[in-house]
């Protein structure tokens, strides 16, 4: 068994509240099934995010398919869906919207512009960010996924969203948002 499988197995056991030397009851078996299902959901989301990041970084569908043991067409069909069919632009005044399409190369500049207008990211989808509007400006920062964010929290950053392999941090600038045309 690989180190990754050991880590996932340990996380599933912990999520189910089951100790390593425990004899399982029927209810605990069912708790383990439920925890396994939650883990599968999370792993699928991580894989989707990893594929999205690879595409944004320039990887072809053929290379991604090769890594997954499938054809490029199968990879594109499984992972190529969009986060939403209509994308909003920075001038929209709705309370929530999608910003995109963006890639790993231009998303931080787009998030900077949106942040000045009072938008903060709350979810990252395929080549897009779901954003909510506030009355203040926001800073955005993208870091590689990690377990401890103590240093970032100490500097006033909070998690806007997680989209493996990235964590998007946001920080309120404490100044009024710029309205379109200013």
C-alpha positions in Angstrom: 0.0 0.0 0.0 1.3 3.5 -0.9 2.0 6.3 1.6 -0.9 8.2 -0.1 -3.3 5.2 0.4 -2.2 5.0 4.1 -2.8 8.7 4.6 -6.3 8.6 2.9 -7.2 5.4 4.8 -6.2 7.1 8.1 -8.2 10.2 7.3 -11.3 8.1 6.5 -10.9 6.2 9.8 -10.5 9.4 11.7 -13.5 11.0 9.9 -15.6 8.0 10.9 -14.4 8.2 14.4 -12.8 4.7 14.4 -9.6 3.9 16.2 -6.9 1.7 14.7 -7.4 -1.3 17.1 -11.2 -1.2 17.3 -13.6 -4.0 16.5 -16.4 -2.6 14.3 -20.1 -2.7 15.0 -22.7 -2.6 12.2 -23.1 1.2 12.9 -19.4 1.7 12.7 -19.1 -0.2 9.4 -21.8 2.2 8.1 -20.0 5.2 9.5 -16.9 3.9 7.6 -18.9 3.6 4.4 -20.2 7.2 4.8 -16.7 8.5 5.5 -15.3 6.6 2.5 -18.0 8.2 0.3 -17.1 11.7 1.6 -13.4 11.0 0.9 -14.3 9.8 -2.7 -16.2 13.1 -3.3 -13.2 15.1 -2.0 -10.7 13.1 -4.1 -12.8 13.6 -7.2 -12.9 17.3 -6.6 -9.1 17.4 -6.1 -8.6 15.5 -9.3 -10.9 17.9 -11.2 -9.0 20.9 -9.8 -5.6 19.3 -10.7 -6.8 18.7 -14.3 -8.1 22.3 -14.5 -4.8 23.6 -13.1 -2.8 21.5 -15.6 -4.9 22.8 -18.5 -4.5 26.4 -17.3 -0.7 25.7 -17.1 -0.7 24.6 -20.8 -0.9 20.8 -20.6 -2.7 19.2 -23.5 -5.7 16.9 -23.2 -3.5 14.1 -24.7 -0.9 14.4 -21.9 -3.6 14.6 -19.2 -5.3 11.6 -20.7 -2.0 9.7 -20.8 -1.5 10.4 -17.1 -5.0 9.1 -16.3 -4.8 6.1 -18.5 -7.4 7.3 -20.9 -7.6 8.9 -24.4 -7.5 12.6 -24.8 -11.1 12.6 -25.8 -12.2 10.7 -22.7 -10.2 13.1 -20.5 -11.7 16.2 -22.2 -15.2 14.7 -21.9 -14.8 13.9 -18.2 -13.0 17.0 -17.1 -13.6 19.7 -19.7 -16.9 21.1 -18.5 -17.1 24.8 -17.6 -18.0 26.4 -14.3 -21.0 28.2 -15.8 -22.1 29.0 -19.3 -22.3 32.8 -18.9 -19.5 34.8 -17.4 -19.9 38.2 -15.8 -17.5 41.1 -16.3 -16.0 43.5 -13.7 -18.7 46.1 -14.4 -21.6 43.9 -13.1 -23.3 45.1 -10.0 -25.0 41.8 -8.9 -24.1 40.5 -5.4 -22.6 37.3 -6.9 -21.0 36.4 -10.2 -18.4 34.3 -12.1 -15.2 35.9 -13.2 -13.7 34.2 -16.2 -12.5 32.6 -18.3 -9.1 33.1 -16.6 -6.0 31.0 -16.7 -3.1 30.5 -14.2 -1.3 33.2 -16.2 -3.9 36.0 -16.0 -6.1 35.2 -13.1 -4.2 37.1 -10.4 -4.3 40.3 -12.5 -8.1 39.8 -13.0 -8.6 39.1 -9.3 -6.7 42.3 -8.5 -9.0 44.3 -10.7 -12.1 42.6 -9.3 -10.8 43.1 -5.8 -10.6 46.8 -6.2 -14.2 46.9 -7.3 -15.2 45.0 -4.1 -15.3 41.4 -5.4 -13.8 38.6 -3.4 -13.4 35.0 -4.5 -15.4 32.3 -2.7 -15.0 29.4 -5.2 -12.8 28.5 -8.1 -14.2 26.4 -10.9 -13.0 25.4 -14.3 -11.1 28.5 -15.5 -13.3 30.8 -13.4 -13.9 32.2 -9.9 -17.2 32.6 -8.2 -17.2 36.0 -6.5 -19.3 37.9 -4.1 -19.5 41.7 -3.9 -18.8 43.7 -0.8 -18.5 47.4 0.0 -14.7 47.2 0.5 -11.7 46.4 -1.6 -10.0 42.9 -1.4 -6.5 41.6 -2.0 -6.2 38.1 -3.5 -3.2 35.8 -3.2 -2.7 32.3 -4.6 -0.5 29.8 -2.8 0.3 26.1 -3.1 -2.0 23.8 -1.0 -0.7 23.2 2.5 -2.0 22.1 5.8 -1.0 25.0 8.0 -2.0 28.6 7.2 -1.0 30.0 10.6 1.5 32.6 9.2 -1.1 33.8 6.6 -3.8 34.1 9.2 -1.4 36.1 11.4 -1.0 38.5 8.5 -4.8 38.9 8.2 -5.4 36.5 5.2 -8.4 34.2 5.2 -9.2 31.3 2.9 -11.4 32.5 0.0 -11.5 29.0 -1.5 -9.4 25.9 -2.1 -8.9 24.5 -5.6 -6.2 21.9 -5.6 -3.3 22.5 -6.0 -4.0 26.1 -5.0 -5.4 27.9 -2.0 -6.8 31.4 -2.8 -6.4 33.7 0.1 -8.3 37.0 0.5 -7.7 40.0 2.8 -10.0 43.0 3.2 -8.1 46.2 2.5 -10.5 48.3 4.6 -11.1 50.9 2.0 -14.2 51.6 0.0 -14.6 49.6 -3.3 -14.1 51.5 -6.5 -17.3 51.7 -8.5 -17.2 51.4 -12.3 -16.2 54.6 -14.0 -14.1 56.0 -11.1 
